[in-house]
Amino acid sequence: MAKLKKKYTEGASRMYTTRNRALKKLQVSLQDFRRLCILKGIYPVEPRSRKQANRGSTKLTTFYYTRDIQLLLSEPLMQRFREHKTFLRKLQHALAKDDLTRARAMDRQRPTYTLNHLVLERYPQFGDALADLDDALCMVFLFATMPVGAEQQLSQDVAAECRALAAEFQHYVVHARALRKVFLSIKGIYYQAEIQGTPVTWIVPYQFSQRVPDDVDFKVMATFLQFYRTLLRFVNFRLFTGANLAYPPALDAAMDDGGAGLGAFKVAARRVEDLIARNDAGGSEELPARSDADGSEDPAVAQRMQTLGAKIQALVASAPAAAAEAPAYEPVEAGDDESAPGVFSGHVVFLSREVPRSSLEFVLRASGARVGWAGAAGSAYAENDRLVTVQISDRPQQGHRFLDREYVQPQWVYDSVNAGRLLPTAAYLVGQPLPAHLSPFVEYADGDYVPAEAAHASAHGFEGEVAHLQPEDRDHASDTEAEAEAVDGASADESESDDEVDARVEKQYQAQLQAERAGVPFSKAAPAPAPAKRARKQRQEAEDQERQQMAISMLSVKKRRAVNRAGAEAAKRQKDIGKLKARKAQLAKK
């Protein structure tokens, strides 16, 4: 007799597990379970049959993969969470007994943990981290502008770290000239940079006072932020070291307090002397010595490692005197990198007091411009500097104008970056009504509604090519088009039947007789009717539609429903396009 199989030991009931069963297996609280799932990247799943996955029950619950819960059993963070809970109980016990000395001693020995192993585990390749960098940047830039408070689970140190990480990433984008798209929306400013072939998109809130909502669970967001800070720190280190830049960049506290923005960070190139000094000081980049199989250190290797720093210093000392007298850090300016010219390369732009300086400074420097501003420290150019070629202003009335520069509105900068070239400043002059700011992230497909501004921008390249043609080339092109139209008309006449040709000629003759009786001059008479292209096209469309309906009727029920659903979506899209065109016509009348 065959062995009987136990119920719920294979299939969906074994592949999936509920949240309650996971909590009992892991012996953790619901709050710690949520934190573990967020940090490890484990998310709920939807089984094909909830009844089979829930062992015959139809109760609403959350499902996870059983193998994911099995991996949490060996996670070192679970032990760290238990140690932290034990510490909190002992600390509360000491505070309850007013033993402040013991409580202070315990607080100095508070257990800590890091998430470095989770970053390496979730992103084994650097390209995987870049592909998942969008959410991390959005979260870090959001908390960098939020107010500090206990309700937001945001401390002063965490907010300062978010601002530093965001500024470091912006500095790399400026150095690599990686900015590609910018869009100003109601939610904030969307940026897209191309880093090592991977497009990275993030949003930055406007520099306004933030209203913190009450219906948001900031504890969950703080857990995401904790992991994203570690991830972005790894990514910034890899990007800076790959570009031969010192990480982290030095921060000038005085300039930061004065509102210098990105100028408060000093980005410099790494040098061998600095690495040697850090190694001699016992820094983190010291190379570990090789150990034997029993764990003891090899004396010969240890002695060689101790003398390695002195040998490298001797080699550096024997270098030319010019290299030895070079400064310890070589500042890297955005405008000095001529290998990657930007849209604003060679321009010095001055920002007036009323424009959003943080966004414009980042966009302009990432596009090759040199930037100066008013009202804050760290500006390299004054308003009356003769090197300034463009001034960004948002005031309709200017107290004083310099005749050797252009005064434009901020939208000109963003539209020029999206267009990939310097746009004419006539439509963006101060006091002029601005053109529509179109999103560069929208890709128009066939049949979609295309705004007039987008159609004009897409056709601008073709108009530029026509402008460079010689007059004889234009005549030759027009002659070619006329010949093509004549050939098309001739082929259309040949494709007509004899009866259709006779009917058309007779109709044309009767129209000419009526015009002659009415005394209409021949030059003003109605032109001869075109060949029967329209009727033939209508017949062709009817035949194609009938053939398509016949093909659909031969499909299976499942495929027929899919075809009908696609047709309904296309009809709905055309209806929406019609509404947009009607709305545009209504606004044009006003």
C-alpha positions, 0 to 999 in steps of 0.5 A: 500500500502506498504511503498516504500524503499529508494534507497541506505539505506541498503545492501553494500551501507550502510555497506561501505562508501567512503573516501570523505563521511567520511571526510565530516562526520567527518569534518577533513582534509585528513592528520588528517583522516589518522592519526586517522585511523592509531592510531585507527587501521582502514584500507581500505576494498575491497567490493564484489561489488564496484558498489553497495558499491559506489551507482551505480558509477564505479569510483575508490575510497577507501572504509571503514566500516561505523561502523568504521567511526561512532566510530571516531565521539566519539574519544577524539583525534579529539578534541585534534587535533582541539585544536592543530590546534587552538594553531598553528594559534594563535602561527603563529599570534603572531610570525607574529606580532613579539610578542615573549614574547606572543609566548614563553608563548604560546609555554610553554602551548602547548597542548599535548595528550597521546595514552594510551586509544588507547592501552587499547582499541585495546589490551584488553588482554596482549596476544593480544598485544604480538601477534601484537608486531612484527611490533612495534619492527621492527619500533622501532629498525629501527628508533633507528638506523636512523639518526636524521633529519627533513626529517625523522620526527625524533627528538633527543628525539624520537630517544633516546626513541627508543633506550631505548625501544629497549634496555629494550626489549632486557634486558627482552629477556636476563633475560627470556632466550627467544631467539629461532632463529637468521638469518643473511640476506641481510636486517638485522638480524632476531630474534625470541623470545618466550614470554609467549608462543607467538613467537615474530619475529623482524628485526634489521638493521646492524650497518652501516650508513643508506641511507635515501630513498626519496620516503618514506612518513616519516609522515605516518611512524612517526604516526605508530612510535608514537603508537608503542612507546606507545605500547612497553612502556606498554609491557615492563612495563608489562614484567618487573613487571611480572618478578619482575624487576624494570622499567624503568631500571636505565641508566648509562650515563657515560657508555652509552657515552662510548659505553657500549651498553646493559651494560649501563642499570642496571636491578634490582629486585623490592623491597617493600622499593622502592615502599613505598618510591615512594608512600610517595613521591607522585609517580604514584603508590599511591593508590586512596582513595574510594569516595562516590556516590556524589563524596566526599572523605570518611574521614575514608578511607582517614585517613587509606590510609594516615597511610598505608605507616607508617604501612608497614614501621613498618613491614619492620623495624621489619624484620630480620636485614639481610633483612634490610641491603640488598641493595636497588637494587639487580642486575640481571645478565644473567649468575646467572639464573641457572633455565633456562640454555642456549646454552652457559651457563658456557662459557665466550666469548670475542669479538674482535674489528672487530665483530658486538658487539651489536648483538653478545652480545645480542645473547650470553647473551640471551643464558647464556654466560658471555661476554667481549669485546675490544674497549669500556667501560663496559667490565667485562673481559679483553682479557688476562683473564684466564676465557675466553673459546672462542674468537670471531674473524673475522681476518684471522691473529691473532697477539697473540693467547692464547692456552687455548681458541678457536678462532672461527668466529661469524657465530658459535654463530648464528648456535649454537643458531639455532641448540639448542646446541654447534656445533663443532668448526672445521668448524668455525675456524678463516681462514676456509671457512664457511658452509652455513648459513641456515634460521631457519624460513624455514620449508621443506615440502614433495617434496621441495628442501632441501639443503645438509647442512639442510639434514645433520643437520636433520640427525645428531640426528639419526647418534648420536643414532646409535653411541651409539648402541652396536656391537651386536645391529648393527648386529641384526639390519642388520639381521632384515633388511636382513630378511625384504628384503627377505620377500619382495622379497618372497612376490613379487615372490608369487605375480607374475604370472606363465608366468612372473616367467617362462620368468624371469627364462628363461632370467636369464638362457640365461644371464648365458649361454652368460657369460659362452661362453664369459669366464667370471668367475662366481664371476664376472658375472652379478648378477641375475635380481631383481624381477619384482618390477619395472614393477609392480610399473609402472603398479600400478602408471599407474592405480592410475593415470587413477583412479585419472583422472577418479575421477577428470572428475566426479567433478564439473567445479569449483572443477575441476579447483581448482584441476587443479590449485593445480596440476599446482602449484605442477608442477611449484614447482617441476620445480623450485626444478629441476632448483635449483638442476641443479644450484647446480650441475653446481656450484659443477663442478666449 
